[in-house]
Amino acid sequence: MTTKRELYICHQYLNFPVKNGAAMRKVRIRVGDQVVRLFDIEWAEGDVDFWAFTDISEFKDEQLIVEIVETEKKAPLDNIRPSTSNSENLLDIIHSDKVEGAEDLYKEKCRPQFHFTSRRGWINDPNGLVFYKGVYHLFYQHNPYGRQWGNMHWGHATSKNLVQWEELSDVLYPDEMGTMFSGSGLVDWQNSSDLKRGPNEPLICLYTAAGEYADPKVPFTQCLMFSHDGAQSWHKYENNPVLPPVASGSRDPAVIWNPEFQQWMMVLYIGKNKERENNNQHFALFRSKNLKEWERIQDLFFPGTGECGECFPIALDEDVEQIRWVFWTADGYYLIGKFDGNKFIPETEILKSTYSAVRCEKSIGLNFRGGYAAQTWNDIPPEDGRRIQIAWLADDIPDMPFNQQMTFPVELTLLSTESGPRLRSWPVKEIELLYQQKRVIQNIELSDTPTILPTDEHDLLDILVEIEVEDKSEFELNLRGISLIYDAEKQKLSCLDRTTCLKPVAGKIKLRVLLDRASVEIYAADGLVYIPISVVPNESEKSCFVYFPRGKGAVKELHIFKLNSSWAN
């Protein structure tokens, strides 16, 4: 059984009613015989929790057919009103030039205020990060029709400063090859792909078509889309896939230009290798001259990690004569080494960053929370020279028409340490654009009596603190009910379900903390420790304080920056 409505397209959006927990419906939108949208949605048949939307401006002045398809696994369509003539709200769809509920966007009580979130729906892995003509492009895994994972599209947002973002319409929609999994973006400056049309360099994105989610099922393949007008419009390459099936679930192509060897490099996740011990995850390196034809050159195996590999160059100690390559994976495991044109040569053992997610059981079906699937921007100009990274900050944001968020962007540097070279993460300097007020406190003696910090109950903060500790002391920095605890005897820093080693330097601990409505991000050891954590906001906790439950110490220096919202007009 199919319930349908015909629509003459004269406005930008179709808005669909969503009720969390309602029966899942399959919606199909056709232009003639061509299916242009296909998705599952928890269709509201009474009260509406929020309105999901899709941009259909490309079909202006055409006739669309919206169909709700009943299947054996779906609830009956009895309560969905069928089409009749002259009804404005047939099938409860609103065809309009605005997003329903747009007046409340970015004002919701749990909305992160300086971490990226989508207007509506679920997000996860950042994708396609590329800088072009003064604009940072952020693509991401996106379900525009609900709060749960599914219907994987590529969302798209842009920024000129990494702080204030404008969300645009989705650019990749599921098709007969599958839903749209992760991938990467780049500028083809040399037009090696021969896809240039007009004055602009072609922008290229490589992505996975997840064929197991197609109907009928097909293998996973790697595909290409391009833009010849500076990212105003995007087109799937007509001869996709550019990389046929490699393994049943191979995915997440991460592509970068290697100027030394004048070739494109791709990292591809192959999957678990059952023939190897220790739950080894299998990655492969490919190379290409034109982004369309790829040669497999190396296989690598990592225990205990998976997905979303990336390999990028970075200068050791900011010395451009000492370039190293970092091979990074979704969980924050990484290798440091060199690349000789044919293979990646590790110079370290497998390292594990403190960024990575913690495994746990969550109601939304995730088995982890925290940073995951980080990616770095391609094509940041040499005069800037930064390697900037952003990640999915995983955990449920309850009772909102959106779900999940990104970490705040960090600059990666590679530093020599007594243990060897290590990655450092530090908030990008552009955060200063949000500073509205600064307080500085020095030389406060602390005991077991809490000292209230002068935050004036502000909920957006950037805090830098240097604390003097004794050998067996313990201090707590409490930020609106979120406890950061340092045990000097054990040399352990803990916050919620995260714990890491942290040695004092000259009897002092330095911390930097970014506090948003639904996250806390902790930086220690000058960024060698980086712990991003999503949290459920506690509206009853407004104050911030510091004290020593054991022993005593002192705040040597405290800087408190109150932040403006990224979404403020």
TORVEX-310306 format. One record per residue (C-alpha): residue number from 1; chain; residue in one letter; x, y, z. Coordinates in steps of 0.2 Angstrom, whole numbers, padded with zeros to 4 digits. Layout:
REM TORVEX-310306
[r NUM,'A','A',[X,Y,Z]]
...
This chain:
REM TORVEX-310306
[r 1,'A','M',[0000,0000,0000]]
[r 2,'A','T',[0006,0017,-0004]]
[r 3,'A','T',[-0001,0034,0001]]
[r 4,'A','K',[0004,0048,-0010]]
[r 5,'A','R',[0003,0067,-0014]]
[r 6,'A','E',[0007,0077,-0029]]
[r 7,'A','L',[0015,0094,-0027]]
[r 8,'A','Y',[0020,0108,-0039]]
[r 9,'A','I',[0036,0115,-0032]]
[r 10,'A','C',[0036,0133,-0030]]
[r 11,'A','H',[0044,0135,-0013]]
[r 12,'A','Q',[0062,0130,-0006]]
[r 13,'A','Y',[0057,0117,0007]]
[r 14,'A','L',[0047,0102,0011]]
[r 15,'A','N',[0044,0100,0030]]
[r 16,'A','F',[0039,0084,0037]]
[r 17,'A','P',[0031,0080,0054]]
[r 18,'A','V',[0042,0070,0066]]
[r 19,'A','K',[0037,0062,0083]]
[r 20,'A','N',[0051,0053,0092]]
[r 21,'A','G',[0046,0035,0095]]
[r 22,'A','A',[0032,0035,0081]]
[r 23,'A','A',[0031,0021,0068]]
[r 24,'A','M',[0045,0022,0056]]
[r 25,'A','R',[0039,0026,0038]]
[r 26,'A','K',[0048,0025,0022]]
[r 27,'A','V',[0046,0040,0011]]
[r 28,'A','R',[0050,0041,-0007]]
[r 29,'A','I',[0050,0057,-0018]]
[r 30,'A','R',[0049,0055,-0037]]
[r 31,'A','V',[0051,0067,-0051]]
[r 32,'A','G',[0042,0057,-0065]]
[r 33,'A','D',[0050,0039,-0063]]
[r 34,'A','Q',[0066,0046,-0055]]
[r 35,'A','V',[0068,0044,-0036]]
[r 36,'A','V',[0076,0060,-0030]]
[r 37,'A','R',[0074,0057,-0011]]
[r 38,'A','L',[0072,0041,-0001]]
[r 39,'A','F',[0072,0040,0018]]
[r 40,'A','D',[0065,0033,0034]]
[r 41,'A','I',[0056,0044,0046]]
[r 42,'A','E',[0046,0043,0062]]
[r 43,'A','W',[0031,0051,0055]]
[r 44,'A','A',[0020,0061,0067]]
[r 45,'A','E',[0002,0056,0066]]
[r 46,'A','G',[-0004,0068,0080]]
[r 47,'A','D',[0007,0079,0091]]
[r 48,'A','V',[0023,0085,0082]]
[r 49,'A','D',[0040,0085,0091]]
[r 50,'A','F',[0049,0094,0077]]
[r 51,'A','W',[0049,0097,0058]]
[r 52,'A','A',[0062,0089,0047]]
[r 53,'A','F',[0065,0097,0031]]
[r 54,'A','T',[0073,0094,0014]]
[r 55,'A','D',[0078,0108,0001]]
[r 56,'A','I',[0069,0104,-0016]]
[r 57,'A','S',[0073,0121,-0024]]
[r 58,'A','E',[0082,0112,-0038]]
[r 59,'A','F',[0065,0105,-0043]]
[r 60,'A','K',[0057,0122,-0044]]
[r 61,'A','D',[0042,0122,-0057]]
[r 62,'A','E',[0042,0103,-0058]]
[r 63,'A','Q',[0029,0091,-0051]]
[r 64,'A','L',[0034,0080,-0037]]
[r 65,'A','I',[0026,0065,-0030]]
[r 66,'A','V',[0028,0061,-0012]]
[r 67,'A','E',[0024,0043,-0007]]
[r 68,'A','I',[0023,0034,0010]]
[r 69,'A','V',[0026,0016,0007]]
[r 70,'A','E',[0019,0003,0018]]
[r 71,'A','T',[0030,-0013,0021]]
[r 72,'A','E',[0028,-0028,0031]]
[r 73,'A','K',[0040,-0021,0044]]
[r 74,'A','K',[0030,-0004,0045]]
[r 75,'A','A',[0014,0000,0054]]
[r 76,'A','P',[-0001,0003,0044]]
[r 77,'A','L',[-0005,0019,0035]]
[r 78,'A','D',[-0022,0021,0042]]
[r 79,'A','N',[-0019,0037,0052]]
[r 80,'A','I',[-0010,0046,0038]]
[r 81,'A','R',[-0022,0057,0028]]
[r 82,'A','P',[-0022,0053,0009]]
[r 83,'A','S',[-0022,0065,-0005]]
[r 84,'A','T',[-0038,0075,-0009]]
[r 85,'A','S',[-0039,0091,-0019]]
[r 86,'A','N',[-0037,0108,-0013]]
[r 87,'A','S',[-0030,0103,0004]]
[r 88,'A','E',[-0015,0113,0010]]
[r 89,'A','N',[-0008,0100,0022]]
[r 90,'A','L',[-0011,0084,0013]]
[r 91,'A','L',[-0001,0071,0021]]
[r 92,'A','D',[0004,0084,0034]]
[r 93,'A','I',[0018,0090,0023]]
[r 94,'A','I',[0021,0109,0023]]
[r 95,'A','H',[0028,0116,0007]]
[r 96,'A','S',[0036,0133,0011]]
[r 97,'A','D',[0051,0145,0009]]
[r 98,'A','K',[0055,0143,0027]]
[r 99,'A','V',[0061,0129,0039]]
[r 100,'A','E',[0046,0126,0051]]
[r 101,'A','G',[0052,0131,0069]]
[r 102,'A','A',[0066,0142,0062]]
[r 103,'A','E',[0063,0155,0074]]
[r 104,'A','D',[0069,0144,0088]]
[r 105,'A','L',[0085,0138,0080]]
[r 106,'A','Y',[0101,0139,0090]]
[r 107,'A','K',[0090,0145,0105]]
[r 108,'A','E',[0086,0128,0112]]
[r 109,'A','K',[0091,0125,0130]]
[r 110,'A','C',[0103,0111,0126]]
[r 111,'A','R',[0110,0118,0110]]
[r 112,'A','P',[0129,0119,0111]]
[r 113,'A','Q',[0134,0138,0108]]
[r 114,'A','F',[0151,0137,0101]]
[r 115,'A','H',[0152,0118,0095]]
[r 116,'A','F',[0144,0114,0078]]
[r 117,'A','T',[0127,0106,0078]]
[r 118,'A','S',[0115,0104,0063]]
[r 119,'A','R',[0098,0113,0063]]
[r 120,'A','R',[0089,0097,0063]]
[r 121,'A','G',[0093,0079,0065]]
[r 122,'A','W',[0108,0067,0069]]
[r 123,'A','I',[0126,0071,0064]]
[r 124,'A','N',[0142,0061,0066]]
[r 125,'A','D',[0159,0059,0057]]
[r 126,'A','P',[0166,0076,0050]]
[r 127,'A','N',[0169,0073,0031]]
[r 128,'A','G',[0176,0082,0016]]
[r 129,'A','L',[0186,0095,0026]]
[r 130,'A','V',[0193,0108,0013]]
[r 131,'A','F',[0198,0126,0013]]
[r 132,'A','Y',[0195,0136,-0003]]
[r 133,'A','K',[0196,0155,-0006]]
[r 134,'A','G',[0195,0160,0012]]
[r 135,'A','V',[0181,0148,0017]]
[r 136,'A','Y',[0182,0132,0028]]
[r 137,'A','H',[0170,0119,0022]]
[r 138,'A','L',[0164,0106,0034]]
[r 139,'A','F',[0154,0091,0028]]
[r 140,'A','Y',[0147,0078,0040]]
[r 141,'A','Q',[0137,0062,0041]]
[r 142,'A','H',[0119,0068,0043]]
[r 143,'A','N',[0102,0061,0045]]
[r 144,'A','P',[0091,0076,0042]]
[r 145,'A','Y',[0075,0067,0046]]
[r 146,'A','G',[0077,0061,0064]]
[r 147,'A','R',[0088,0061,0080]]
[r 148,'A','Q',[0094,0043,0077]]
[r 149,'A','W',[0108,0037,0065]]
[r 150,'A','G',[0102,0032,0048]]
[r 151,'A','N',[0098,0039,0031]]
[r 152,'A','M',[0116,0044,0029]]
[r 153,'A','H',[0118,0060,0019]]
[r 154,'A','W',[0132,0073,0018]]
[r 155,'A','G',[0127,0089,0027]]
[r 156,'A','H',[0137,0105,0023]]
[r 157,'A','A',[0142,0120,0033]]
[r 158,'A','T',[0154,0134,0029]]
[r 159,'A','S',[0164,0146,0040]]
[r 160,'A','K',[0177,0160,0037]]
[r 161,'A','N',[0184,0159,0055]]
[r 162,'A','L',[0181,0141,0061]]
[r 163,'A','V',[0169,0148,0075]]
[r 164,'A','Q',[0154,0155,0066]]
[r 165,'A','W',[0146,0142,0055]]
[r 166,'A','E',[0132,0143,0041]]
[r 167,'A','E',[0123,0127,0038]]
[r 168,'A','L',[0119,0125,0020]]
[r 169,'A','S',[0108,0111,0011]]
[r 170,'A','D',[0114,0093,0011]]
[r 171,'A','V',[0125,0089,-0004]]
[r 172,'A','L',[0125,0070,-0005]]
[r 173,'A','Y',[0109,0060,-0005]]
[r 174,'A','P',[0107,0041,-0004]]
[r 175,'A','D',[0104,0033,-0021]]
[r 176,'A','E',[0104,0016,-0029]]
[r 177,'A','M',[0122,0013,-0024]]
[r 178,'A','G',[0118,0015,-0005]]
[r 179,'A','T',[0119,0028,0008]]
[r 180,'A','M',[0133,0041,0009]]
[r 181,'A','F',[0147,0036,0021]]
[r 182,'A','S',[0162,0046,0026]]
[r 183,'A','G',[0176,0053,0015]]
[r 184,'A','S',[0187,0068,0011]]
[r 185,'A','G',[0188,0084,0002]]
[r 186,'A','L',[0201,0093,-0008]]
[r 187,'A','V',[0205,0106,-0021]]
[r 188,'A','D',[0212,0099,-0038]]
[r 189,'A','W',[0224,0114,-0041]]
[r 190,'A','Q',[0232,0105,-0056]]
[r 191,'A','N',[0215,0099,-0064]]
[r 192,'A','S',[0222,0082,-0063]]
[r 193,'A','S',[0204,0075,-0064]]
[r 194,'A','D',[0200,0085,-0079]]
[r 195,'A','L',[0184,0090,-0071]]
[r 196,'A','K',[0187,0109,-0072]]
[r 197,'A','R',[0173,0119,-0080]]
[r 198,'A','G',[0175,0137,-0080]]
[r 199,'A','P',[0187,0149,-0070]]
[r 200,'A','N',[0187,0139,-0053]]
[r 201,'A','E',[0198,0125,-0048]]
[r 202,'A','P',[0187,0109,-0046]]
[r 203,'A','L',[0183,0105,-0028]]
[r 204,'A','I',[0183,0086,-0026]]
[r 205,'A','C',[0175,0075,-0013]]
[r 206,'A','L',[0178,0056,-0012]]
[r 207,'A','Y',[0165,0046,-0002]]
[r 208,'A','T',[0159,0029,0002]]
[r 209,'A','A',[0143,0023,-0006]]
[r 210,'A','A',[0137,0010,0007]]
[r 211,'A','G',[0129,-0002,-0004]]
[r 212,'A','E',[0123,-0013,0011]]
[r 213,'A','Y',[0110,0000,0014]]
[r 214,'A','A',[0104,0001,-0004]]
[r 215,'A','D',[0088,-0009,-0010]]
[r 216,'A','P',[0093,-0021,-0017]]
[r 217,'A','K',[0110,-0022,-0008]]
[r 218,'A','V',[0126,-0020,-0018]]
[r 219,'A','P',[0144,-0019,-0012]]
[r 220,'A','F',[0152,-0004,-0004]]
[r 221,'A','T',[0161,0006,-0017]]
[r 222,'A','Q',[0171,0023,-0017]]
[r 223,'A','C',[0164,0037,-0027]]
[r 224,'A','L',[0168,0055,-0032]]
[r 225,'A','M',[0158,0071,-0032]]
[r 226,'A','F',[0164,0088,-0039]]
[r 227,'A','S',[0160,0106,-0039]]
[r 228,'A','H',[0166,0118,-0053]]
[r 229,'A','D',[0158,0134,-0046]]
[r 230,'A','G',[0167,0135,-0029]]
[r 231,'A','A',[0155,0123,-0019]]
[r 232,'A','Q',[0139,0132,-0025]]
[r 233,'A','S',[0133,0116,-0033]]
[r 234,'A','W',[0139,0098,-0032]]
[r 235,'A','H',[0138,0083,-0045]]
[r 236,'A','K',[0141,0065,-0043]]
[r 237,'A','Y',[0154,0059,-0056]]
[r 238,'A','E',[0145,0050,-0070]]
[r 239,'A','N',[0157,0035,-0070]]
[r 240,'A','N',[0156,0031,-0052]]
[r 241,'A','P',[0163,0021,-0043]]
[r 242,'A','V',[0181,0027,-0045]]
[r 243,'A','L',[0186,0012,-0034]]
[r 244,'A','P',[0176,-0004,-0036]]
[r 245,'A','P',[0173,-0016,-0022]]
[r 246,'A','V',[0189,-0019,-0012]]
[r 247,'A','A',[0181,-0029,0003]]
[r 248,'A','S',[0163,-0031,0009]]
[r 249,'A','G',[0164,-0015,0020]]
[r 250,'A','S',[0178,-0005,0014]]
[r 251,'A','R',[0175,0013,0017]]
[r 252,'A','D',[0180,0031,0022]]
[r 253,'A','P',[0193,0036,0009]]
[r 254,'A','A',[0204,0050,0015]]
[r 255,'A','V',[0214,0058,0001]]
[r 256,'A','I',[0228,0070,0001]]
[r 257,'A','W',[0240,0077,-0012]]
[r 258,'A','N',[0259,0072,-0009]]
[r 259,'A','P',[0269,0086,-0018]]
[r 260,'A','E',[0285,0077,-0016]]
[r 261,'A','F',[0280,0063,-0027]]
[r 262,'A','Q',[0267,0072,-0037]]
[r 263,'A','Q',[0253,0060,-0033]]
[r 264,'A','W',[0237,0058,-0023]]
[r 265,'A','M',[0237,0047,-0008]]
[r 266,'A','M',[0221,0038,-0001]]
[r 267,'A','V',[0219,0029,0015]]
[r 268,'A','L',[0205,0016,0015]]
[r 269,'A','Y',[0198,0006,0029]]
[r 270,'A','I',[0196,-0012,0024]]
[r 271,'A','G',[0189,-0020,0039]]
[r 272,'A','K',[0193,-0033,0052]]
[r 273,'A','N',[0206,-0045,0047]]
[r 274,'A','K',[0200,-0062,0054]]
[r 275,'A','E',[0217,-0070,0050]]
[r 276,'A','R',[0227,-0059,0062]]
[r 277,'A','E',[0227,-0059,0080]]
[r 278,'A','N',[0222,-0045,0093]]
[r 279,'A','N',[0207,-0040,0083]]
[r 280,'A','N',[0218,-0031,0070]]
[r 281,'A','Q',[0209,-0018,0059]]
[r 282,'A','H',[0215,-0018,0041]]
[r 283,'A','F',[0219,-0002,0031]]
[r 284,'A','A',[0226,0000,0014]]
[r 285,'A','L',[0236,0014,0005]]
[r 286,'A','F',[0232,0019,-0013]]
[r 287,'A','R',[0239,0031,-0025]]
[r 288,'A','S',[0233,0040,-0041]]
[r 289,'A','K',[0238,0053,-0054]]
[r 290,'A','N',[0220,0058,-0058]]
[r 291,'A','L',[0208,0054,-0043]]
[r 292,'A','K',[0199,0042,-0054]]
[r 293,'A','E',[0211,0027,-0056]]
[r 294,'A','W',[0219,0020,-0040]]
[r 295,'A','E',[0233,0008,-0037]]
[r 296,'A','R',[0235,-0001,-0020]]
[r 297,'A','I',[0252,0000,-0013]]
[r 298,'A','Q',[0252,-0005,0005]]
[r 299,'A','D',[0242,-0013,0019]]
[r 300,'A','L',[0243,-0009,0037]]
[r 301,'A','F',[0236,-0017,0053]]
[r 302,'A','F',[0231,-0009,0069]]
[r 303,'A','P',[0225,-0018,0085]]
[r 304,'A','G',[0210,-0012,0094]]
[r 305,'A','T',[0204,0003,0082]]
[r 306,'A','G',[0195,0005,0066]]
[r 307,'A','E',[0187,0016,0053]]
[r 308,'A','C',[0191,0033,0047]]
[r 309,'A','G',[0210,0032,0044]]
[r 310,'A','E',[0220,0047,0038]]
[r 311,'A','C',[0238,0051,0034]]
[r 312,'A','F',[0245,0068,0034]]
[r 313,'A','P',[0261,0078,0034]]
[r 314,'A','I',[0267,0088,0049]]
[r 315,'A','A',[0283,0097,0054]]
[r 316,'A','L',[0292,0091,0070]]
[r 317,'A','D',[0294,0105,0082]]
[r 318,'A','E',[0288,0117,0068]]
[r 319,'A','D',[0304,0113,0058]]
[r 320,'A','V',[0299,0112,0040]]
[r 321,'A','E',[0315,0102,0037]]
[r 322,'A','Q',[0309,0088,0048]]
[r 323,'A','I',[0293,0083,0040]]
[r 324,'A','R',[0284,0068,0047]]
[r 325,'A','W',[0268,0059,0042]]
[r 326,'A','V',[0255,0054,0054]]
[r 327,'A','F',[0244,0039,0051]]
[r 328,'A','W',[0228,0042,0062]]
[r 329,'A','T',[0213,0031,0065]]
[r 330,'A','A',[0195,0034,0072]]
[r 331,'A','D',[0199,0029,0090]]
[r 332,'A','G',[0214,0041,0091]]
[r 333,'A','Y',[0227,0027,0088]]
[r 334,'A','Y',[0241,0034,0078]]
[r 335,'A','L',[0258,0031,0070]]
[r 336,'A','I',[0272,0043,0066]]
[r 337,'A','G',[0284,0040,0052]]
[r 338,'A','K',[0289,0044,0034]]
[r 339,'A','F',[0282,0041,0017]]
[r 340,'A','D',[0294,0036,0002]]
[r 341,'A','G',[0282,0037,-0012]]
[r 342,'A','N',[0278,0018,-0011]]
[r 343,'A','K',[0274,0015,0007]]
[r 344,'A','F',[0272,0023,0025]]
[r 345,'A','I',[0287,0019,0036]]
[r 346,'A','P',[0283,0019,0054]]
[r 347,'A','E',[0296,0027,0066]]
[r 348,'A','T',[0286,0024,0082]]
[r 349,'A','E',[0276,0011,0090]]
[r 350,'A','I',[0257,0013,0089]]
[r 351,'A','L',[0252,0027,0100]]
[r 352,'A','K',[0235,0031,0108]]
[r 353,'A','S',[0230,0049,0111]]
[r 354,'A','T',[0219,0054,0126]]
[r 355,'A','Y',[0206,0061,0114]]
[r 356,'A','S',[0198,0045,0110]]
[r 357,'A','A',[0181,0039,0115]]
[r 358,'A','V',[0176,0029,0130]]
[r 359,'A','R',[0167,0013,0128]]
[r 360,'A','C',[0150,0012,0137]]
[r 361,'A','E',[0132,0008,0135]]
[r 362,'A','K',[0120,0022,0129]]
[r 363,'A','S',[0102,0022,0127]]
[r 364,'A','I',[0104,0028,0109]]
[r 365,'A','G',[0113,0013,0104]]
[r 366,'A','L',[0131,0020,0104]]
[r 367,'A','N',[0144,0010,0113]]
[r 368,'A','F',[0155,0025,0116]]
[r 369,'A','R',[0156,0043,0120]]
[r 370,'A','G',[0169,0057,0117]]
[r 371,'A','G',[0180,0061,0102]]
[r 372,'A','Y',[0179,0050,0087]]
[r 373,'A','A',[0182,0049,0068]]
[r 374,'A','A',[0193,0065,0068]]
[r 375,'A','Q',[0198,0073,0052]]
[r 376,'A','T',[0210,0087,0047]]
[r 377,'A','W',[0207,0101,0034]]
[r 378,'A','N',[0215,0100,0017]]
[r 379,'A','D',[0222,0115,0007]]
[r 380,'A','I',[0225,0127,0021]]
[r 381,'A','P',[0237,0139,0013]]
[r 382,'A','P',[0256,0138,0017]]
[r 383,'A','E',[0256,0155,0024]]
[r 384,'A','D',[0244,0149,0037]]
[r 385,'A','G',[0252,0132,0038]]
[r 386,'A','R',[0241,0125,0052]]
[r 387,'A','R',[0235,0107,0052]]
[r 388,'A','I',[0218,0109,0060]]
[r 389,'A','Q',[0207,0095,0066]]
[r 390,'A','I',[0189,0092,0071]]
[r 391,'A','A',[0180,0077,0077]]
[r 392,'A','W',[0163,0070,0081]]
[r 393,'A','L',[0159,0073,0100]]
[r 394,'A','A',[0148,0058,0103]]
[r 395,'A','D',[0134,0056,0115]]
[r 396,'A','D',[0116,0059,0116]]
[r 397,'A','I',[0109,0077,0118]]
[r 398,'A','P',[0092,0074,0125]]
[r 399,'A','D',[0075,0081,0120]]
[r 400,'A','M',[0081,0091,0106]]
[r 401,'A','P',[0076,0092,0087]]
[r 402,'A','F',[0095,0089,0084]]
[r 403,'A','N',[0107,0076,0091]]
[r 404,'A','Q',[0126,0075,0093]]
[r 405,'A','Q',[0139,0089,0090]]
[r 406,'A','M',[0157,0092,0084]]
[r 407,'A','T',[0172,0096,0095]]
[r 408,'A','F',[0179,0113,0095]]
[r 409,'A','P',[0193,0114,0081]]
[r 410,'A','V',[0210,0111,0087]]
[r 411,'A','E',[0227,0115,0079]]
[r 412,'A','L',[0239,0099,0079]]
[r 413,'A','T',[0257,0101,0081]]
[r 414,'A','L',[0271,0088,0083]]
[r 415,'A','L',[0282,0090,0098]]
[r 416,'A','S',[0298,0081,0103]]
[r 417,'A','T',[0296,0074,0121]]
[r 418,'A','E',[0306,0063,0132]]
[r 419,'A','S',[0295,0048,0126]]
[r 420,'A','G',[0298,0053,0108]]
[r 421,'A','P',[0287,0063,0096]]
[r 422,'A','R',[0269,0066,0101]]
[r 423,'A','L',[0254,0076,0094]]
[r 424,'A','R',[0249,0091,0103]]
[r 425,'A','S',[0231,0098,0102]]
[r 426,'A','W',[0226,0116,0106]]
[r 427,'A','P',[0210,0126,0103]]
[r 428,'A','V',[0212,0137,0087]]
[r 429,'A','K',[0216,0155,0090]]
[r 430,'A','E',[0200,0160,0082]]
[r 431,'A','I',[0191,0156,0099]]
[r 432,'A','E',[0197,0174,0104]]
[r 433,'A','L',[0183,0181,0092]]
[r 434,'A','L',[0171,0175,0105]]
[r 435,'A','Y',[0179,0183,0120]]
[r 436,'A','Q',[0168,0195,0129]]
[r 437,'A','Q',[0175,0197,0146]]
[r 438,'A','K',[0192,0192,0155]]
[r 439,'A','R',[0195,0190,0174]]
[r 440,'A','V',[0212,0186,0181]]
[r 441,'A','I',[0216,0180,0198]]
[r 442,'A','Q',[0233,0176,0206]]
[r 443,'A','N',[0240,0168,0221]]
[r 444,'A','I',[0225,0161,0230]]
[r 445,'A','E',[0229,0149,0244]]
[r 446,'A','L',[0217,0134,0244]]
[r 447,'A','S',[0211,0121,0257]]
[r 448,'A','D',[0196,0110,0259]]
[r 449,'A','T',[0184,0125,0259]]
[r 450,'A','P',[0178,0128,0241]]
[r 451,'A','T',[0183,0145,0233]]
[r 452,'A','I',[0170,0151,0221]]
[r 453,'A','L',[0176,0157,0205]]
[r 454,'A','P',[0170,0174,0197]]
[r 455,'A','T',[0160,0166,0182]]
[r 456,'A','D',[0144,0175,0187]]
[r 457,'A','E',[0135,0159,0182]]
[r 458,'A','H',[0140,0161,0164]]
[r 459,'A','D',[0138,0145,0154]]
[r 460,'A','L',[0151,0148,0140]]
[r 461,'A','L',[0169,0148,0147]]
[r 462,'A','D',[0187,0147,0142]]
[r 463,'A','I',[0197,0144,0158]]
[r 464,'A','L',[0216,0143,0160]]
[r 465,'A','V',[0222,0139,0177]]
[r 466,'A','E',[0239,0135,0185]]
[r 467,'A','I',[0238,0126,0202]]
[r 468,'A','E',[0252,0122,0214]]
[r 469,'A','V',[0251,0105,0222]]
[r 470,'A','E',[0259,0095,0236]]
[r 471,'A','D',[0265,0077,0233]]
[r 472,'A','K',[0250,0069,0241]]
[r 473,'A','S',[0237,0082,0239]]
[r 474,'A','E',[0221,0081,0228]]
[r 475,'A','F',[0211,0096,0221]]
[r 476,'A','E',[0195,0098,0212]]
[r 477,'A','L',[0190,0110,0199]]
[r 478,'A','N',[0171,0110,0199]]
[r 479,'A','L',[0162,0118,0183]]
[r 480,'A','R',[0143,0119,0185]]
[r 481,'A','G',[0143,0101,0193]]
[r 482,'A','I',[0157,0094,0182]]
[r 483,'A','S',[0171,0088,0192]]
[r 484,'A','L',[0189,0089,0186]]
[r 485,'A','I',[0200,0080,0200]]
[r 486,'A','Y',[0219,0079,0201]]
[r 487,'A','D',[0227,0066,0212]]
[r 488,'A','A',[0245,0072,0215]]
[r 489,'A','E',[0250,0056,0223]]
[r 490,'A','K',[0244,0045,0209]]
[r 491,'A','Q',[0248,0058,0196]]
[r 492,'A','K',[0230,0055,0188]]
[r 493,'A','L',[0218,0068,0181]]
[r 494,'A','S',[0200,0062,0180]]
[r 495,'A','C',[0184,0069,0174]]
[r 496,'A','L',[0167,0059,0173]]
[r 497,'A','D',[0172,0043,0165]]
[r 498,'A','R',[0189,0048,0159]]
[r 499,'A','T',[0206,0046,0168]]
[r 500,'A','T',[0224,0050,0161]]
[r 501,'A','C',[0241,0051,0168]]
[r 502,'A','L',[0248,0069,0171]]
[r 503,'A','K',[0264,0073,0179]]
[r 504,'A','P',[0267,0090,0188]]
[r 505,'A','V',[0280,0102,0181]]
[r 506,'A','A',[0290,0111,0195]]
[r 507,'A','G',[0276,0106,0207]]
[r 508,'A','K',[0262,0114,0196]]
[r 509,'A','I',[0248,0108,0185]]
[r 510,'A','K',[0242,0118,0171]]
[r 511,'A','L',[0224,0116,0164]]
[r 512,'A','R',[0214,0124,0150]]
[r 513,'A','V',[0195,0120,0150]]
[r 514,'A','L',[0182,0124,0137]]
[r 515,'A','L',[0165,0124,0144]]
[r 516,'A','D',[0149,0124,0133]]
[r 517,'A','R',[0131,0119,0137]]
[r 518,'A','A',[0133,0101,0132]]
[r 519,'A','S',[0152,0098,0133]]
[r 520,'A','V',[0168,0100,0142]]
[r 521,'A','E',[0185,0099,0133]]
[r 522,'A','I',[0201,0098,0144]]
[r 523,'A','Y',[0219,0102,0139]]
[r 524,'A','A',[0234,0098,0150]]
[r 525,'A','A',[0252,0096,0148]]
[r 526,'A','D',[0252,0111,0135]]
[r 527,'A','G',[0240,0101,0124]]
[r 528,'A','L',[0249,0084,0125]]
[r 529,'A','V',[0233,0079,0135]]
[r 530,'A','Y',[0217,0082,0126]]
[r 531,'A','I',[0200,0075,0133]]
[r 532,'A','P',[0184,0081,0125]]
[r 533,'A','I',[0168,0075,0134]]
[r 534,'A','S',[0150,0077,0130]]
[r 535,'A','V',[0139,0080,0145]]
[r 536,'A','V',[0120,0082,0148]]
[r 537,'A','P',[0117,0100,0154]]
[r 538,'A','N',[0113,0102,0173]]
[r 539,'A','E',[0103,0118,0174]]
[r 540,'A','S',[0102,0118,0193]]
[r 541,'A','E',[0121,0119,0194]]
[r 542,'A','K',[0127,0137,0190]]
[r 543,'A','S',[0143,0140,0200]]
[r 544,'A','C',[0161,0135,0198]]
[r 545,'A','F',[0173,0132,0212]]
[r 546,'A','V',[0190,0125,0216]]
[r 547,'A','Y',[0196,0117,0232]]
[r 548,'A','F',[0208,0104,0240]]
[r 549,'A','P',[0198,0089,0248]]
[r 550,'A','R',[0216,0082,0253]]
[r 551,'A','G',[0231,0092,0257]]
[r 552,'A','K',[0233,0110,0251]]
[r 553,'A','G',[0239,0121,0237]]
[r 554,'A','A',[0237,0137,0228]]
[r 555,'A','V',[0230,0144,0212]]
[r 556,'A','K',[0245,0153,0205]]
[r 557,'A','E',[0236,0160,0190]]
[r 558,'A','L',[0218,0159,0184]]
[r 559,'A','H',[0211,0167,0168]]
[r 560,'A','I',[0193,0166,0165]]
[r 561,'A','F',[0186,0171,0148]]
[r 562,'A','K',[0167,0173,0146]]
[r 563,'A','L',[0162,0168,0128]]
[r 564,'A','N',[0148,0174,0117]]
[r 565,'A','S',[0138,0162,0107]]
[r 566,'A','S',[0144,0157,0089]]
[r 567,'A','W',[0125,0158,0084]]
[r 568,'A','A',[0123,0176,0091]]
[r 569,'A','N',[0117,0188,0077]]
